[in-house]
Amino acid sequence: MSPYYPGYALIVKLPTYSTGYPEKTQSFRNYYDIILTMKRCARGATNKMGHKQSHDMRYRRLSSLHTKPAATVFAVIFAAVFALIGGGLLLSSRAATPFASLEPELASLSGCASSLNDSTASGGKAVRFSQCSPSTDPDPAVWKLDLNEQFSGSSINNAVWNVTNWNDPASNNGAVWRADQVAVTGGNLEIRSNNTPFGTYNWRSGNIQSYSPTKYLTPGNYFRAEVRAKSPLPRGFWPAPLWLRPVRDGAVVTGEIDVYEGWAVQRPNYVVRSTLHGNYTDSPHKQMARQIPFSSLTDPDPQGWHTYVVEKTPGKTETWVDGKKIGSWTATDSNSVWPAGFYNTVYEVNGTRWALRATMQIGNPGAGENPDANNDWSPGATTMLIDYIKVWDYTAN
């Protein structure tokens, strides 16, 4: 029993793996074990492509058990674990914390979505952690970490990012990207938006990118990129916390991978959409989108924290949100504007590397609508937060 959470123990149900091991259930009786197990969930058991298996974790009230004072050895272990997780949990002041308050803390630690449900088996409540995002520590036999941008400190990493500072909006955008709309604070990148006019334009927002001039590119054409972001969707907003452009011979070329774009105009039926593009000047424009509804996710809030992933491997591009697959693209795919085989002409070209972008756009024509007099322009309603962006090189044969 945890000395910090009297009356609760962690029940961890591990899934059956292809190795044939039977499903196991374990009960952990102190917070040290809870932390290690939650960190294991955050890392995740992975299959050969580095995708996390889901875990079912339940905190059950076990009133028949008795709490014992924490021993000296536990204090030593706890100090080590506390250092390991960066001092994120101030446990010494949490004696007899109500169970419900555990949920957001543990959800944050695990990196998994959670829900608080009735549990008749336990006679109390259960926290179910499921649909974890693909592991942020994927199989090292397949993926080698190349960029680990945690947005720490108080300023953006100028060795990786360019911050746009224009006097006019980009195409399809009604807001002007200004450098003072981008900041690093509290361990997050903030892309802020407001209705302070700039010249003849009504709104300001921000954009970062790793090219023009080139500062960071993926090591090659095959890679894995991941972003954890919180994207606001007030009327007229069009957030894109991670998208990529191909670069060859020092120049940006045809193609674009939108890992996730959100449109406020979709309300109330918000979707997670990923899109691959061809040449911008083609008529009709070649693009192919895949999408799933936010309502299908464990956390259906489109303005909540979500983890978006793209993996580009030989002959295929795939995207996920919170561990749920959005879609895939291959050479055989086609639609009315994207002929079969077109994928290879853009996405399977030798010598291609990829640059990163994160953007907030506002207003017509791209957003499909403009903000109106009812928009809430407070920072909490208009700021896109990015916790991290990571990139891995594909190293498998």
ZIURUR-V45143 format. One record per helix or strand of 2 or more residues. SS is the DSSP state (a for helix, b for strand). FROM is the first residue (numbers start at 1). LEN is the number of residues. If there is no record, write none. Layout:
ss:SS from:FROM len:LEN
ss:SS from:FROM len:LEN
This chain:
ss:b from:8 len:7
ss:b from:24 len:5
ss:a from:31 len:13
ss:b from:56 len:6
ss:a from:72 len:13
ss:a from:91 len:3
ss:a from:99 len:12
ss:b from:113 len:7
ss:b from:124 len:7
ss:b from:143 len:7
ss:b from:162 len:2
ss:b from:175 len:3
ss:a from:179 len:3
ss:b from:182 len:4
ss:b from:188 len:4
ss:b from:203 len:3
ss:b from:207 len:3
ss:b from:223 len:8
ss:b from:237 len:12
ss:b from:251 len:2
ss:b from:256 len:6
ss:a from:264 len:3
ss:b from:271 len:7
ss:b from:287 len:7
ss:a from:294 len:3
ss:b from:305 len:9
ss:b from:316 len:6
ss:b from:324 len:6
ss:a from:342 len:6
ss:b from:353 len:10
ss:a from:379 len:4
ss:b from:384 len:11
